Amino acid sequence: MITPQPSVTSESPCLGWGILSTGRIAGVFARDLPGSHLGQLVAVGSRSAESAERFAGEHGIDPEHAHGSIEALLSDDAVDAVYVASPHPMHCAGVVAALRAGKHVLCEKPIAMSLAELEAMQTAARENSRTLMEAWMYRCHPQTKRLVELVRDGSIGELRHIQGTFSFAATYDPAGRLWNKALGGGGILDVGGYPLSYARLLAGAAQGRGFADPVTLAGVGVLHPESGVDTQASAVLQFAGGVTAAITCGTLAHQENVVRIYGTKGWVLVPSPYIVRRDAGPTELHLYRGDHATPEIITVSADRGTYAYEADAFAAAVQSGAAEVPECTRADSHGNLGGQLEWCRQLGLNYV
Ligand SMILES: NC(=O)c1ccc[n+]([C@@H]2O[C@H](COP(=O)([O-])OP(=O)(O)OC[C@H]3O[C@@H](n4cnc5c(N)ncnc54)[C@H](OP(=O)(O)O)[C@@H]3O)[C@@H](O)[C@H]2O)c1
């Protein structure tokens, strides 16, 4: 443990974070972390000392805690928890090593490339009595919690259908993480898991549970002619209780990246469902009651950015000694990963 920052009270000790990898999302997480109430960034680990030093300089990390290897990061006593932000195929090795070194772990999504890898990670968490969470950051934001309440309290009647999309236009780069199959490339594993996990969350809320797994999932999509990874994909899902979902993802076209949920007495538009917002400030849910054309705007206030909420949900679980974080439990991760891999499989895309 490290000395708490002024914002952290003596009753809530500060979790010392080490970030593994210095890529894009590692930088986003580091920029949001100062908004956290329960943690602070203390170290970084990279495959190269130069990258670690650069990242440390950019994010105010003491140069003594800029490490040029995972081993050095995991030997750093200031690090209580490791945020794993490497490409998906490197998650398993990094997570298992961190758990065995006695660190708690928040791992980027998708947490693994196979259910066997996920089982090895969850076994390591159990054997070392450490907390492990898959980083679905939107689950931790107050906006998502309010949406779940709307489903549970019957504001839209009985939930019937969920629509969700996450698709953006990227430029083809055969060596890049998004396109290279060996680096876990493809849209489903990059962004398709968002609408999928969102649908599972809300279908579960309709049943008074934390999540639900679909009874059926039927996927279609397009694979890149050279790299073989998916560039565009959709799936329809059926859940118990008469709830269906239609989800879409892609890497070649920007789409309207919103979620809509429909019930017997109204519907809700979620204009910013996934990243929500990176800074503190209000967000909006648009509730259409009955067949009204004009929505009731539900404003949800937030005093941190989405990734700071995620860090704090994780830190709260660590503080309470919980093995799991309620926002994404082990069984929930299993269902999210299983669903994404099944969706890929139906397109003829297999990674292992
Ligand atoms: N939650 C979110 O909002 C969000 C957003 C984007 C991505 N993600 C997830 O975060 C993970 C990383 O995504 P990213 O966009 O940050 O990727 P990225 O920009 O390509 O960075 C990945 C980093 O991983 C390290 N790495 C280790 N082995 C590597 C290898 N063989 N090839 C390339 N890099 C390697 C590198 O850091 P070093 O050189 O320092 O070792 C690299 O900078 C993915 O699993 C992705 O799905 C989550």
The ligand as a Gaussian input file, in Angstrom:
#p B3LYP/6-31G(d) Opt

LIG

0 1
 N      -12.230000      -0.784000     -22.519000
 C      -11.983000      -0.048000     -23.570000
 O      -12.524000       1.054000     -23.728000
 C      -10.996000      -0.534000     -24.593000
 C      -10.661000       0.295000     -25.658000
 C       -9.677000      -0.123000     -26.541000
 C       -9.085000      -1.371000     -26.361000
 N       -9.472000      -2.182000     -25.344000
 C       -8.818000      -3.496000     -25.143000
 O       -7.522000      -3.244000     -24.605000
 C       -6.560000      -4.128000     -25.180000
 C       -5.454000      -3.287000     -25.827000
 O       -6.017000      -2.489000     -26.840000
 P       -5.265000      -1.163000     -27.394000
 O       -6.195000      -0.565000     -28.360000
 O       -4.764000      -0.357000     -26.280000
 O       -4.044000      -1.835000     -28.182000
 P       -2.684000      -1.148000     -28.661000
 O       -2.829000       0.329000     -28.759000
 O       -2.236000      -1.925000     -29.849000
 O       -1.685000      -1.419000     -27.434000
 C       -1.391000      -2.715000     -26.995000
 C       -0.117000      -2.699000     -26.190000
 O        0.146000      -4.040000     -25.772000
 C        1.553000      -4.266000     -25.679000
 N        1.901000      -5.519000     -26.367000
 C        2.343000      -6.630000     -25.759000
 N        2.594000      -7.596000     -26.656000
 C        2.307000      -7.086000     -27.864000
 C        2.372000      -7.602000     -29.188000
 N        2.808000      -8.846000     -29.447000
 N        2.018000      -6.793000     -30.195000
 C        1.573000      -5.538000     -29.958000
 N        1.499000      -5.001000     -28.698000
 C        1.862000      -5.758000     -27.680000
 C        2.225000      -3.024000     -26.280000
 O        2.687000      -2.245000     -25.185000
 P        4.227000      -2.326000     -24.759000
 O        5.010000      -2.016000     -26.009000
 O        4.331000      -1.288000     -23.727000
 O        4.514000      -3.692000     -24.245000
 C        1.113000      -2.283000     -26.991000
 O        1.307000      -0.884000     -26.966000
 C       -7.335000      -5.020000     -26.152000
 O       -7.616000      -6.237000     -25.513000
 C       -8.606000      -4.257000     -26.432000
 O       -9.730000      -5.089000     -26.708000
 C      -10.397000      -1.769000     -24.457000

